[in-house]
Amino acid sequence: MELSPTGKVICGMIAFGRQTGYEIKQFVDKTTRNFWTASYGQIYPELKRLEDQGLVVGREEPTGERARTVYDLTPAGQAALEQW
């Protein structure tokens, strides 16, 4: 399965440990923004695509009143990342 450039970066970031879309955006802003940026409008739809493909799994973990989904790589996601 071919990952999009955004999918590759997101899977790579999740490989460091489970993350939310917000945490991924913050990580991008602190690390790769000088040569690659991503907006929330790119990150959240890509997380949905990755989840639909079985490469990541999201679990609802609300914080107080705030909705929050935390994502982990699946074995298929790890394999796709290693293949890349």
Phi and psi restraints in degrees (range 20) as a CNS / XPLOR table:
assign (resid 1 and name C) (resid 2 and name N)
       (resid 2 and name CA) (resid 2 and name C) 1.0 -87.2 20.0 2
assign (resid 2 and name N) (resid 2 and name CA)
       (resid 2 and name C) (resid 3 and name N) 1.0 126.6 20.0 2
assign (resid 2 and name C) (resid 3 and name N)
       (resid 3 and name CA) (resid 3 and name C) 1.0 -89.6 20.0 2
assign (resid 3 and name N) (resid 3 and name CA)
       (resid 3 and name C) (resid 4 and name N) 1.0 143.5 20.0 2
assign (resid 3 and name C) (resid 4 and name N)
       (resid 4 and name CA) (resid 4 and name C) 1.0 -70.6 20.0 2
assign (resid 4 and name N) (resid 4 and name CA)
       (resid 4 and name C) (resid 5 and name N) 1.0 162.5 20.0 2
assign (resid 4 and name C) (resid 5 and name N)
       (resid 5 and name CA) (resid 5 and name C) 1.0 -55.0 20.0 2
assign (resid 5 and name N) (resid 5 and name CA)
       (resid 5 and name C) (resid 6 and name N) 1.0 -42.2 20.0 2
assign (resid 5 and name C) (resid 6 and name N)
       (resid 6 and name CA) (resid 6 and name C) 1.0 -66.0 20.0 2
assign (resid 6 and name N) (resid 6 and name CA)
       (resid 6 and name C) (resid 7 and name N) 1.0 -40.5 20.0 2
assign (resid 6 and name C) (resid 7 and name N)
       (resid 7 and name CA) (resid 7 and name C) 1.0 -61.5 20.0 2
assign (resid 7 and name N) (resid 7 and name CA)
       (resid 7 and name C) (resid 8 and name N) 1.0 -39.6 20.0 2
assign (resid 7 and name C) (resid 8 and name N)
       (resid 8 and name CA) (resid 8 and name C) 1.0 -61.8 20.0 2
assign (resid 8 and name N) (resid 8 and name CA)
       (resid 8 and name C) (resid 9 and name N) 1.0 -46.7 20.0 2
assign (resid 8 and name C) (resid 9 and name N)
       (resid 9 and name CA) (resid 9 and name C) 1.0 -65.4 20.0 2
assign (resid 9 and name N) (resid 9 and name CA)
       (resid 9 and name C) (resid 10 and name N) 1.0 -43.7 20.0 2
assign (resid 9 and name C) (resid 10 and name N)
       (resid 10 and name CA) (resid 10 and name C) 1.0 -63.5 20.0 2
assign (resid 10 and name N) (resid 10 and name CA)
       (resid 10 and name C) (resid 11 and name N) 1.0 -46.0 20.0 2
assign (resid 10 and name C) (resid 11 and name N)
       (resid 11 and name CA) (resid 11 and name C) 1.0 -61.2 20.0 2
assign (resid 11 and name N) (resid 11 and name CA)
       (resid 11 and name C) (resid 12 and name N) 1.0 -41.0 20.0 2
assign (resid 11 and name C) (resid 12 and name N)
       (resid 12 and name CA) (resid 12 and name C) 1.0 -61.5 20.0 2
assign (resid 12 and name N) (resid 12 and name CA)
       (resid 12 and name C) (resid 13 and name N) 1.0 -40.0 20.0 2
assign (resid 12 and name C) (resid 13 and name N)
       (resid 13 and name CA) (resid 13 and name C) 1.0 -69.9 20.0 2
assign (resid 13 and name N) (resid 13 and name CA)
       (resid 13 and name C) (resid 14 and name N) 1.0 -40.6 20.0 2
assign (resid 13 and name C) (resid 14 and name N)
       (resid 14 and name CA) (resid 14 and name C) 1.0 -67.6 20.0 2
assign (resid 14 and name N) (resid 14 and name CA)
       (resid 14 and name C) (resid 15 and name N) 1.0 -28.3 20.0 2
assign (resid 14 and name C) (resid 15 and name N)
       (resid 15 and name CA) (resid 15 and name C) 1.0 -60.8 20.0 2
assign (resid 15 and name N) (resid 15 and name CA)
       (resid 15 and name C) (resid 16 and name N) 1.0 -25.2 20.0 2
assign (resid 15 and name C) (resid 16 and name N)
       (resid 16 and name CA) (resid 16 and name C) 1.0 -72.5 20.0 2
assign (resid 16 and name N) (resid 16 and name CA)
       (resid 16 and name C) (resid 17 and name N) 1.0 -16.8 20.0 2
assign (resid 16 and name C) (resid 17 and name N)
       (resid 17 and name CA) (resid 17 and name C) 1.0 148.0 20.0 2
assign (resid 17 and name N) (resid 17 and name CA)
       (resid 17 and name C) (resid 18 and name N) 1.0 157.0 20.0 2
assign (resid 17 and name C) (resid 18 and name N)
       (resid 18 and name CA) (resid 18 and name C) 1.0 -54.7 20.0 2
assign (resid 18 and name N) (resid 18 and name CA)
       (resid 18 and name C) (resid 19 and name N) 1.0 139.2 20.0 2
assign (resid 18 and name C) (resid 19 and name N)
       (resid 19 and name CA) (resid 19 and name C) 1.0 -145.8 20.0 2
assign (resid 19 and name N) (resid 19 and name CA)
       (resid 19 and name C) (resid 20 and name N) 1.0 157.4 20.0 2
assign (resid 19 and name C) (resid 20 and name N)
       (resid 20 and name CA) (resid 20 and name C) 1.0 -93.4 20.0 2
assign (resid 20 and name N) (resid 20 and name CA)
       (resid 20 and name C) (resid 21 and name N) 1.0 166.9 20.0 2
assign (resid 20 and name C) (resid 21 and name N)
       (resid 21 and name CA) (resid 21 and name C) 1.0 -59.3 20.0 2
assign (resid 21 and name N) (resid 21 and name CA)
       (resid 21 and name C) (resid 22 and name N) 1.0 -39.8 20.0 2
assign (resid 21 and name C) (resid 22 and name N)
       (resid 22 and name CA) (resid 22 and name C) 1.0 -61.7 20.0 2
assign (resid 22 and name N) (resid 22 and name CA)
       (resid 22 and name C) (resid 23 and name N) 1.0 -44.2 20.0 2
assign (resid 22 and name C) (resid 23 and name N)
       (resid 23 and name CA) (resid 23 and name C) 1.0 -65.6 20.0 2
assign (resid 23 and name N) (resid 23 and name CA)
       (resid 23 and name C) (resid 24 and name N) 1.0 -36.9 20.0 2
assign (resid 23 and name C) (resid 24 and name N)
       (resid 24 and name CA) (resid 24 and name C) 1.0 -62.7 20.0 2
assign (resid 24 and name N) (resid 24 and name CA)
       (resid 24 and name C) (resid 25 and name N) 1.0 -45.1 20.0 2
assign (resid 24 and name C) (resid 25 and name N)
       (resid 25 and name CA) (resid 25 and name C) 1.0 -60.1 20.0 2
assign (resid 25 and name N) (resid 25 and name CA)
       (resid 25 and name C) (resid 26 and name N) 1.0 -44.0 20.0 2
assign (resid 25 and name C) (resid 26 and name N)
       (resid 26 and name CA) (resid 26 and name C) 1.0 -63.8 20.0 2
assign (resid 26 and name N) (resid 26 and name CA)
       (resid 26 and name C) (resid 27 and name N) 1.0 -39.8 20.0 2
assign (resid 26 and name C) (resid 27 and name N)
       (resid 27 and name CA) (resid 27 and name C) 1.0 -63.8 20.0 2
assign (resid 27 and name N) (resid 27 and name CA)
       (resid 27 and name C) (resid 28 and name N) 1.0 -43.9 20.0 2
assign (resid 27 and name C) (resid 28 and name N)
       (resid 28 and name CA) (resid 28 and name C) 1.0 -59.4 20.0 2
assign (resid 28 and name N) (resid 28 and name CA)
       (resid 28 and name C) (resid 29 and name N) 1.0 -46.5 20.0 2
assign (resid 28 and name C) (resid 29 and name N)
       (resid 29 and name CA) (resid 29 and name C) 1.0 -62.0 20.0 2
assign (resid 29 and name N) (resid 29 and name CA)
       (resid 29 and name C) (resid 30 and name N) 1.0 -30.1 20.0 2
assign (resid 29 and name C) (resid 30 and name N)
       (resid 30 and name CA) (resid 30 and name C) 1.0 -90.0 20.0 2
assign (resid 30 and name N) (resid 30 and name CA)
       (resid 30 and name C) (resid 31 and name N) 1.0 -21.3 20.0 2
assign (resid 30 and name C) (resid 31 and name N)
       (resid 31 and name CA) (resid 31 and name C) 1.0 -117.7 20.0 2
assign (resid 31 and name N) (resid 31 and name CA)
       (resid 31 and name C) (resid 32 and name N) 1.0 -48.3 20.0 2
assign (resid 31 and name C) (resid 32 and name N)
       (resid 32 and name CA) (resid 32 and name C) 1.0 -110.8 20.0 2
assign (resid 32 and name N) (resid 32 and name CA)
       (resid 32 and name C) (resid 33 and name N) 1.0 1.7 20.0 2
assign (resid 32 and name C) (resid 33 and name N)
       (resid 33 and name CA) (resid 33 and name C) 1.0 -61.4 20.0 2
assign (resid 33 and name N) (resid 33 and name CA)
       (resid 33 and name C) (resid 34 and name N) 1.0 -20.3 20.0 2
assign (resid 33 and name C) (resid 34 and name N)
       (resid 34 and name CA) (resid 34 and name C) 1.0 -73.4 20.0 2
assign (resid 34 and name N) (resid 34 and name CA)
       (resid 34 and name C) (resid 35 and name N) 1.0 -21.7 20.0 2
assign (resid 34 and name C) (resid 35 and name N)
       (resid 35 and name CA) (resid 35 and name C) 1.0 -130.5 20.0 2
assign (resid 35 and name N) (resid 35 and name CA)
       (resid 35 and name C) (resid 36 and name N) 1.0 -12.8 20.0 2
assign (resid 35 and name C) (resid 36 and name N)
       (resid 36 and name CA) (resid 36 and name C) 1.0 -154.3 20.0 2
assign (resid 36 and name N) (resid 36 and name CA)
       (resid 36 and name C) (resid 37 and name N) 1.0 129.8 20.0 2
assign (resid 36 and name C) (resid 37 and name N)
       (resid 37 and name CA) (resid 37 and name C) 1.0 -124.3 20.0 2
assign (resid 37 and name N) (resid 37 and name CA)
       (resid 37 and name C) (resid 38 and name N) 1.0 159.9 20.0 2
assign (resid 37 and name C) (resid 38 and name N)
       (resid 38 and name CA) (resid 38 and name C) 1.0 -145.9 20.0 2
assign (resid 38 and name N) (resid 38 and name CA)
       (resid 38 and name C) (resid 39 and name N) 1.0 140.3 20.0 2
assign (resid 38 and name C) (resid 39 and name N)
       (resid 39 and name CA) (resid 39 and name C) 1.0 -98.0 20.0 2
assign (resid 39 and name N) (resid 39 and name CA)
       (resid 39 and name C) (resid 40 and name N) 1.0 166.9 20.0 2
assign (resid 39 and name C) (resid 40 and name N)
       (resid 40 and name CA) (resid 40 and name C) 1.0 -58.9 20.0 2
assign (resid 40 and name N) (resid 40 and name CA)
       (resid 40 and name C) (resid 41 and name N) 1.0 -33.6 20.0 2
assign (resid 40 and name C) (resid 41 and name N)
       (resid 41 and name CA) (resid 41 and name C) 1.0 -67.1 20.0 2
assign (resid 41 and name N) (resid 41 and name CA)
       (resid 41 and name C) (resid 42 and name N) 1.0 -16.5 20.0 2
assign (resid 41 and name C) (resid 42 and name N)
       (resid 42 and name CA) (resid 42 and name C) 1.0 -96.8 20.0 2
assign (resid 42 and name N) (resid 42 and name CA)
       (resid 42 and name C) (resid 43 and name N) 1.0 -40.5 20.0 2
assign (resid 42 and name C) (resid 43 and name N)
       (resid 43 and name CA) (resid 43 and name C) 1.0 -67.5 20.0 2
assign (resid 43 and name N) (resid 43 and name CA)
       (resid 43 and name C) (resid 44 and name N) 1.0 -51.4 20.0 2
assign (resid 43 and name C) (resid 44 and name N)
       (resid 44 and name CA) (resid 44 and name C) 1.0 -65.4 20.0 2
assign (resid 44 and name N) (resid 44 and name CA)
       (resid 44 and name C) (resid 45 and name N) 1.0 -43.8 20.0 2
assign (resid 44 and name C) (resid 45 and name N)
       (resid 45 and name CA) (resid 45 and name C) 1.0 -63.6 20.0 2
assign (resid 45 and name N) (resid 45 and name CA)
       (resid 45 and name C) (resid 46 and name N) 1.0 -35.5 20.0 2
assign (resid 45 and name C) (resid 46 and name N)
       (resid 46 and name CA) (resid 46 and name C) 1.0 -68.5 20.0 2
assign (resid 46 and name N) (resid 46 and name CA)
       (resid 46 and name C) (resid 47 and name N) 1.0 -38.0 20.0 2
assign (resid 46 and name C) (resid 47 and name N)
       (resid 47 and name CA) (resid 47 and name C) 1.0 -60.0 20.0 2
assign (resid 47 and name N) (resid 47 and name CA)
       (resid 47 and name C) (resid 48 and name N) 1.0 -40.6 20.0 2
assign (resid 47 and name C) (resid 48 and name N)
       (resid 48 and name CA) (resid 48 and name C) 1.0 -64.0 20.0 2
assign (resid 48 and name N) (resid 48 and name CA)
       (resid 48 and name C) (resid 49 and name N) 1.0 -43.8 20.0 2
assign (resid 48 and name C) (resid 49 and name N)
       (resid 49 and name CA) (resid 49 and name C) 1.0 -62.4 20.0 2
assign (resid 49 and name N) (resid 49 and name CA)
       (resid 49 and name C) (resid 50 and name N) 1.0 -44.6 20.0 2
assign (resid 49 and name C) (resid 50 and name N)
       (resid 50 and name CA) (resid 50 and name C) 1.0 -62.5 20.0 2
assign (resid 50 and name N) (resid 50 and name CA)
       (resid 50 and name C) (resid 51 and name N) 1.0 -38.5 20.0 2
assign (resid 50 and name C) (resid 51 and name N)
       (resid 51 and name CA) (resid 51 and name C) 1.0 -68.2 20.0 2
assign (resid 51 and name N) (resid 51 and name CA)
       (resid 51 and name C) (resid 52 and name N) 1.0 -41.9 20.0 2
assign (resid 51 and name C) (resid 52 and name N)
       (resid 52 and name CA) (resid 52 and name C) 1.0 -62.5 20.0 2
assign (resid 52 and name N) (resid 52 and name CA)
       (resid 52 and name C) (resid 53 and name N) 1.0 -30.5 20.0 2
assign (resid 52 and name C) (resid 53 and name N)
       (resid 53 and name CA) (resid 53 and name C) 1.0 -84.5 20.0 2
assign (resid 53 and name N) (resid 53 and name CA)
       (resid 53 and name C) (resid 54 and name N) 1.0 -4.7 20.0 2
assign (resid 53 and name C) (resid 54 and name N)
       (resid 54 and name CA) (resid 54 and name C) 1.0 79.2 20.0 2
assign (resid 54 and name N) (resid 54 and name CA)
       (resid 54 and name C) (resid 55 and name N) 1.0 19.3 20.0 2
assign (resid 54 and name C) (resid 55 and name N)
       (resid 55 and name CA) (resid 55 and name C) 1.0 -92.7 20.0 2
assign (resid 55 and name N) (resid 55 and name CA)
       (resid 55 and name C) (resid 56 and name N) 1.0 -26.4 20.0 2
assign (resid 55 and name C) (resid 56 and name N)
       (resid 56 and name CA) (resid 56 and name C) 1.0 -132.6 20.0 2
assign (resid 56 and name N) (resid 56 and name CA)
       (resid 56 and name C) (resid 57 and name N) 1.0 159.2 20.0 2
assign (resid 56 and name C) (resid 57 and name N)
       (resid 57 and name CA) (resid 57 and name C) 1.0 -128.7 20.0 2
assign (resid 57 and name N) (resid 57 and name CA)
       (resid 57 and name C) (resid 58 and name N) 1.0 131.6 20.0 2
assign (resid 57 and name C) (resid 58 and name N)
       (resid 58 and name CA) (resid 58 and name C) 1.0 -104.2 20.0 2
assign (resid 58 and name N) (resid 58 and name CA)
       (resid 58 and name C) (resid 59 and name N) 1.0 140.3 20.0 2
assign (resid 58 and name C) (resid 59 and name N)
       (resid 59 and name CA) (resid 59 and name C) 1.0 -126.7 20.0 2
assign (resid 59 and name N) (resid 59 and name CA)
       (resid 59 and name C) (resid 60 and name N) 1.0 131.5 20.0 2
assign (resid 59 and name C) (resid 60 and name N)
       (resid 60 and name CA) (resid 60 and name C) 1.0 -69.8 20.0 2
assign (resid 60 and name N) (resid 60 and name CA)
       (resid 60 and name C) (resid 61 and name N) 1.0 123.5 20.0 2
assign (resid 60 and name C) (resid 61 and name N)
       (resid 61 and name CA) (resid 61 and name C) 1.0 -138.7 20.0 2
assign (resid 61 and name N) (resid 61 and name CA)
       (resid 61 and name C) (resid 62 and name N) 1.0 76.7 20.0 2
assign (resid 61 and name C) (resid 62 and name N)
       (resid 62 and name CA) (resid 62 and name C) 1.0 -61.6 20.0 2
assign (resid 62 and name N) (resid 62 and name CA)
       (resid 62 and name C) (resid 63 and name N) 1.0 148.5 20.0 2
assign (resid 62 and name C) (resid 63 and name N)
       (resid 63 and name CA) (resid 63 and name C) 1.0 -114.2 20.0 2
assign (resid 63 and name N) (resid 63 and name CA)
       (resid 63 and name C) (resid 64 and name N) 1.0 102.6 20.0 2
assign (resid 63 and name C) (resid 64 and name N)
       (resid 64 and name CA) (resid 64 and name C) 1.0 62.8 20.0 2
assign (resid 64 and name N) (resid 64 and name CA)
       (resid 64 and name C) (resid 65 and name N) 1.0 -125.4 20.0 2
assign (resid 64 and name C) (resid 65 and name N)
       (resid 65 and name CA) (resid 65 and name C) 1.0 -84.4 20.0 2
assign (resid 65 and name N) (resid 65 and name CA)
       (resid 65 and name C) (resid 66 and name N) 1.0 -12.5 20.0 2
assign (resid 65 and name C) (resid 66 and name N)
       (resid 66 and name CA) (resid 66 and name C) 1.0 -84.4 20.0 2
assign (resid 66 and name N) (resid 66 and name CA)
       (resid 66 and name C) (resid 67 and name N) 1.0 127.5 20.0 2
assign (resid 66 and name C) (resid 67 and name N)
       (resid 67 and name CA) (resid 67 and name C) 1.0 -69.9 20.0 2
assign (resid 67 and name N) (resid 67 and name CA)
       (resid 67 and name C) (resid 68 and name N) 1.0 144.2 20.0 2
assign (resid 67 and name C) (resid 68 and name N)
       (resid 68 and name CA) (resid 68 and name C) 1.0 -156.0 20.0 2
assign (resid 68 and name N) (resid 68 and name CA)
       (resid 68 and name C) (resid 69 and name N) 1.0 130.8 20.0 2
assign (resid 68 and name C) (resid 69 and name N)
       (resid 69 and name CA) (resid 69 and name C) 1.0 -117.9 20.0 2
assign (resid 69 and name N) (resid 69 and name CA)
       (resid 69 and name C) (resid 70 and name N) 1.0 126.6 20.0 2
assign (resid 69 and name C) (resid 70 and name N)
       (resid 70 and name CA) (resid 70 and name C) 1.0 -104.5 20.0 2
assign (resid 70 and name N) (resid 70 and name CA)
       (resid 70 and name C) (resid 71 and name N) 1.0 134.8 20.0 2
assign (resid 70 and name C) (resid 71 and name N)
       (resid 71 and name CA) (resid 71 and name C) 1.0 -111.8 20.0 2
assign (resid 71 and name N) (resid 71 and name CA)
       (resid 71 and name C) (resid 72 and name N) 1.0 141.1 20.0 2
assign (resid 71 and name C) (resid 72 and name N)
       (resid 72 and name CA) (resid 72 and name C) 1.0 -124.6 20.0 2
assign (resid 72 and name N) (resid 72 and name CA)
       (resid 72 and name C) (resid 73 and name N) 1.0 152.1 20.0 2
assign (resid 72 and name C) (resid 73 and name N)
       (resid 73 and name CA) (resid 73 and name C) 1.0 -74.7 20.0 2
assign (resid 73 and name N) (resid 73 and name CA)
       (resid 73 and name C) (resid 74 and name N) 1.0 142.5 20.0 2
assign (resid 73 and name C) (resid 74 and name N)
       (resid 74 and name CA) (resid 74 and name C) 1.0 -90.5 20.0 2
assign (resid 74 and name N) (resid 74 and name CA)
       (resid 74 and name C) (resid 75 and name N) 1.0 169.3 20.0 2
assign (resid 74 and name C) (resid 75 and name N)
       (resid 75 and name CA) (resid 75 and name C) 1.0 -55.9 20.0 2
assign (resid 75 and name N) (resid 75 and name CA)
       (resid 75 and name C) (resid 76 and name N) 1.0 -37.6 20.0 2
assign (resid 75 and name C) (resid 76 and name N)
       (resid 76 and name CA) (resid 76 and name C) 1.0 -65.1 20.0 2
assign (resid 76 and name N) (resid 76 and name CA)
       (resid 76 and name C) (resid 77 and name N) 1.0 -37.3 20.0 2
assign (resid 76 and name C) (resid 77 and name N)
       (resid 77 and name CA) (resid 77 and name C) 1.0 -66.4 20.0 2
assign (resid 77 and name N) (resid 77 and name CA)
       (resid 77 and name C) (resid 78 and name N) 1.0 -41.2 20.0 2
assign (resid 77 and name C) (resid 78 and name N)
       (resid 78 and name CA) (resid 78 and name C) 1.0 -63.2 20.0 2
assign (resid 78 and name N) (resid 78 and name CA)
       (resid 78 and name C) (resid 79 and name N) 1.0 -41.4 20.0 2
assign (resid 78 and name C) (resid 79 and name N)
       (resid 79 and name CA) (resid 79 and name C) 1.0 -65.5 20.0 2
assign (resid 79 and name N) (resid 79 and name CA)
       (resid 79 and name C) (resid 80 and name N) 1.0 -42.1 20.0 2
assign (resid 79 and name C) (resid 80 and name N)
       (resid 80 and name CA) (resid 80 and name C) 1.0 -63.4 20.0 2
assign (resid 80 and name N) (resid 80 and name CA)
       (resid 80 and name C) (resid 81 and name N) 1.0 -39.0 20.0 2
assign (resid 80 and name C) (resid 81 and name N)
       (resid 81 and name CA) (resid 81 and name C) 1.0 -67.0 20.0 2
assign (resid 81 and name N) (resid 81 and name CA)
       (resid 81 and name C) (resid 82 and name N) 1.0 -44.0 20.0 2
assign (resid 81 and name C) (resid 82 and name N)
       (resid 82 and name CA) (resid 82 and name C) 1.0 -65.8 20.0 2
assign (resid 82 and name N) (resid 82 and name CA)
       (resid 82 and name C) (resid 83 and name N) 1.0 -35.5 20.0 2
assign (resid 82 and name C) (resid 83 and name N)
       (resid 83 and name CA) (resid 83 and name C) 1.0 -65.3 20.0 2
assign (resid 83 and name N) (resid 83 and name CA)
       (resid 83 and name C) (resid 84 and name N) 1.0 -37.8 20.0 2
